[in-house]
Amino acid sequence: MAGTRNEPNKTAIYATALTAFFAIAGIAVVDPILPIIGEEIGATTWQIELLFTAYIAVMAVGMIPAVLATGKFGYKKILGAGVTLVAIAAILAALSTSIGQLAALRGLWGLGNAMFFATAMVLLVSLANDREWVVGIFETCVGLGFAVGPLIGGLLGSISWRVPFFACGLFMIVALAVSVTKLKDPAEKPAPLHVGQVFGLFRKPAFLALAVVTATYNFVFFIILGYTPIFLGLDVVPLGLVFTAWGLGLAFGILVVGHKLAHTIGAVQTLGIAVAGVLVTTLLLALGLPTAASIVVLVVAGVFMGIANAILTDLSLALGDPDRRVTTGAFNLVRWGFAAPAPVIAGLLHPVGASAPYWVGVGVLAVGVVVFLLTAHQMAGQLGERVLWSRWNRAARTVEGTPEEAMSEL
């Protein structure tokens, strides 16, 4: 039971998780207000999508310096600095008068979130006795953040597109107060890191394979998240409700389906099902279905995305470096770096055809599916799992073990 759980750092763990919720909600809050920002500021579709791309690109680049900085300053200071930057960027964004100012501030926002995401999971795992419990809390906050963020954006955005940004700034001020008063570094100070450790991880074949699949998947994730608000053409409140439904589907995939399926058929095969589901739903969006059908497809896509997100975190830790900061830096560089161009590419393709961005997404993710089929046995073998087609692949390792046992070794 949670009340009797032997977790001496429970307050610090909950404080970090709450901050994660606010950080994720801040990503998703922009979705419903993208069209209205474009109308009021006079921005084109690709310029609107800069609000996503600037954010993601800076976060990708900033992730490794943030990870390296933990060795010198500790987790708490880096996390607190990141939350402060997000609060400042969000409040200033509410006062912006041009798309250029908004994009620059979203970049600052991304740097703050890089500092947060580079430390949050490592800090949680370091503070907890029960890794599975604390990862579940973090994923719950991620799922709820993606669900609640669009609702906040839609409801407050009906007043003005500036109000959701103000709200995000206030949320992060609360998160800063919580982190300063409740968080603490682990007793053992993190060892210094250097850049070579992070990039050296890509020499591991199984991790490299996972990185390629992740890169193609995250590209499509942000095609759907960043472009679909433009594609659907709904008003701000209905759009907020639609993306709340998508976020609930994402949360359902993370919290209910992902890990249960992994414990039944293995984490690697679960990832394969999730990526295949995202590919099919992206193809359906590309076919230009009626609006109601597209909304249903979007929500179903959210479920598959949630499954993928739940499994990718565990697989990266399982296949990465024993020092989780190294894995976090390398994996998030790929995860966010390849996602960054997706929204702007979608915006540039919009004049070609409303479905053109989805067709590009289908092509990119198809590459990821092919790579997965060719390399899944390498990932599975390192975890002690098997894949269905391993008996036809003589290079596949045949080792005993269950997904639970493999994950418990972390």
N, C-alpha and C positions, 0 to 999 in steps of 0.2 A: 504494500500500500504506500501511496505517496507520503502519507503522514508519518510513517515509521521508517521511511527510506534513510539509509545511513549516508547522508550527504551533508557534511559539515559546511560546505560552501553553497548551500541551496539559495540563499539570498542573492549572492553574486551571480549565480547561474540564471536565476529568473530575471535579474536586472539586464544581463547581456541578451537574453532572449527577447525581452521587451524592446530593447534597442533595435534588435533585428527586425521585429515587426514594423516599427516605425520606418526603418530604412527601406524595407521592401514596399511598404505602402507608398512611400515617396516615389518609387519607380513607376508604380501602376497608376498613380493619381493623374498622370498626364494624359493617359489614353483618351478619356472622354472629351477633354478640352482641346485636343489638337485641331479639329476643324474650326472651332470658334476662334482660336488664336490666329489661324490663317486668315479668317475673314476680317478680324478687327485690326490686325497689324498689316495686312496686305501681303502675306507671304505665299509663295508658290508651294506646291506639294513637297518638292524635294527640300525646300528651305524649312518647312515645318518638321520634316523628318530629321533635320539637323539636331533637334532637341533630344532625340534618342542617340544619334550617332556620336555627337560631341560627348555626351554623358558616358557612353559605353567605351569609346576610344580612350578617353582620359583614364577611365577606371582600369582598362587593360594595361596601359602603359604604367600607371601608378602602382599597380599591384606588387611588382617585384621590389621597387624601392621601399614600399611600405613593409613588406616582409623582412627585408634586410634591416630596416630601422628597429624592428623589435629586438634584435640582438643587442642594440645599444641602449634603447630607451625603455624596453619592456612593453608588455601588451597594453596595459591600462592607458599609458600616455598616448600611444599611437591611436588607440580606439577613441579616446576622448577628443584628440585633435581632429580626427575624422568627423565625429559627430558635430563638432563646432563648425567645421567648414560647411557641412551640409545645411546647418541651421542658417548660417550667413547667406549662402547661395540661394536658398529657398526664399528667404525674405526679400533679398535684392531682386530676385526674379519677378516677384509680385509687383515691383516698381519699374520694371523694364518698359521701354518704349519702342524697341525694335527687335527683329528676329536675331540680329547679330548679338545684341546684349543677352538675350535669352539663351542662345546657344553657348556663349562664353560662360555664363553662370551655370548652365547645365554641365559644362565641362568641369567647373570648380566643384559642383555637386558630385560628379563622378569621382574626382580625386578624394573627396571626403569619404565616399562609400568604399573606395579602394582601401583606404586605411582601416575602415571598419571590417570589411569582409576578409581582409588579410589577417585579422586578429581574432575575430569573433569565434569561429569554430575551434581554432586552436586553443583559445582561452577556455572555452566551454569544456572541451575534452580534458584539458589540463586540470580543471577545477573539480571534475566529477569523478566519482568512483565507478559509476555505471555508465559506460559509453553509450550503450544502446538507448538508455533513457534520455540522456542529454541530447543526442542527435535527434531523437523523436521530438523533443521540445523545440529545438531549433527549426526543424522541418515544419512543425505545426505553425510556428510564427511566420515562416516563409509563406506557407499556404494561405494563412489568414490575411497576411499582408497583401498578397495578390488578389484576394477576394474583396477585402474592404477598401483597398486603395481606389479602384474604379468607382465604387459607390460614393466615396467621399468626393472624388473628382466630379462625378456627375451631378450630385446634389448641390455642392457648393459652386460648381461651375455654372449652374443655372443663374446664380447671382452675378458672378463675373468670373472670367478665367483667372483673375488674379487671386481670388479668395482661396482656392486650393493650395496655391503656393504659400500664402501666408499660414494656412493651417499646417502645412508640412514643416515650416519653420518653427512654429510653436511646438509641434510634436517633438521635434529634435531638441528644442530647448529643454523640454521635460526629460527626454532621453539623456541629455547631457547631465542634468541634475542627478538623475538616477545613477549614471555611470560614475560620476565623480564621488558620490557618497557611498555607493554600494559595491562597486567593483574592486577587485584586488588582484594583483599579479600572483601567479603560483609561487610557492616558496622557493623553488629552484629557478634562478634567472636563466632565460633562454641563451643558448650559446651563440656566438657571432656566426653570421652566414656570409657567403660571397656568391656573386652572380653565377660562377661556374657550377656551383652545386645545383642551382635551379635548372640551368639549361642542360646539364649533364644527365638529368632524368630522362630526357628524350632519347637517350641511347638505349633505353630499355625497350625491346620490341613490343611487349604487351602494353606498356604505358603509351608508347607512340601510336599504336593502333587505336587505343581508346581515345587519344587526343584527336586523331583524324575524324573518328565518328562524332566526337563531341563538337568539333569545329563545324561540321556540316549541319548537325542538328541545331546548334545554337544560331547559326545563320538563319535557318528557317524559323526558329522560335521568334526572332525579332522581326522577320518579315511579317509574321502573323500578328505579333503584338503591336508593332509600329505602324503597319500599313492598313490593317483591317478597319480601324476607326474611319479612315478616309474611304475605303472601299464600300462600307455599309451605307454611308451617307445619312445617318440618323442624327436626330437632335441630341443635345448634350445629356439630358437625363435618361432617355432610352438607351443611349450608348453606354452610359455608366452602368445601367442595370444589365445590359448584355455582357459587359466585361466583368461584372460581378459574378454572373452565372459562369463565365469562363474561368474566373478565379476559383469559384467553388468546385468546378470540375478539376482544376489543377490541384486544389487541396485534397479532394477525394482520391486522386491518383497517388499523391504523395503519402497521405496518412492511412488510407484504407487498403489500396490495391498493391502498391509497389513492393513493399517489404514482404507482404504475405505471399505474393506471387514468386518473389525471389527465394523464399524459404521452401517453396513447393517445387519449382523447376530450375532454380539456380539464378543467380544475379545476371549472368551474361545472357542467357536466353531471354530473361525478362526484358533486358535492354533491347534485344532484337525485336521483340514483340512491340515495345513502345515506339521504337524508331520506325518500324513498318507501319504502325498505326498513324503516326504523324505524317508519313509519306502519303498514305491513302487519303487522309483528310485534307492535306494541302492540295492534292490532285482534285478533290471534289470542289474545293474553293476555286481552283483554277477554271473549272468548267462553267463558272458563272451561274450558279443555281439561283432561284428566287431568294429574296432577302430572308424570309423565315427559314428556309432550308439551310442557307448559309450560316445563320445563327446557331442552328442545331449542330451543324458540322463543327463550328467553332468551339462549342461547349464540349463535344466529343473529343476534339483535338486537345482541349485542355486536360482531359483525363489522361490521355496518352503522354502528354508533356509532363504531367505530374509524376507518372510512373517513371519516365526517363530521368527527371530531376532527382527523384529519390534514389535511384540506382546509381546514377553517375557519381554522386558524392561518395558513396560507399566504395564503388569500384576504383575511383581515383586514389582513395586512401589505401585500398588493398594492394594496388599495383604500383604505388608510388614509393617514395623514400620513407624510411623509418622516422625521419624528422618531418612532422606534418607541415611545418612552415615551408619546406622545400616543395612538397607536393602541392600545397595551396597556391604558392607563387606560380609554379609551372602550369598547373591545371587551369587556374583562373586567367592566366595570360592567354591560353588557347580559347578558353570558354568565352571570354569577353572580346578578345582581339579579333576573332573571326566573326563575331556578332556585330561588331561596330559598323562595318560598311553596309549591312543589310538594309536598314531603314532608308538611307539616302539612295541606294541603288533602287529600292522600291519606288521612291519618289520620282526618280529620273525616268523609270520605266512607265510610270502612270500615264503619260501622254501617248505612249505606244498603244496601250490597251489596259482596261481596268484589271484584267486577269494576268497581265504580263508578269508582274512580280511573283505571283504564285507559280507560274510556269518555270521561272528561273529557280525558285525554291525547290520545286520538284526535281529539277536537274541536279542541283547541288546535293540534295539529300539522297538521291539515287546513288551518287558516288559514295556517300557514307555507308549506304546499305551494302554495296558491293565490297567495300573494305571490311565491313563487319563480317560478311560471309566468308571472306578469305582469311580473317585473322581471329575469329571468335574462339577457335580452339586454343590459341596461344593465351588469351586472357583467361579462359576457363581452366586450362591446365594449371596456371599459376595459382588459382584459387582452390584447386581440388575439385572442380566441377567438370562435367562433360557437356558437350553439345550434341544434338541429335544426329548431326552428320559426321561426328568425329570418327565413326567406324569406317567411313570411306576415305578418311584422311590419315595416311600412315604417319604423318608428322605430328599428329595430335598426341599430347601426353595423356596417358591413362593412369591416373592416380586416384587413390581412394579419398573419401572425405565428403562432407556435406557442406552446403553453403554456410550453415550456422557455425560449423567448426572452423571453416576458413575465416569467417568474419571475426570470430571470437579471438583469433590469434593476433588481431590488431591491438 
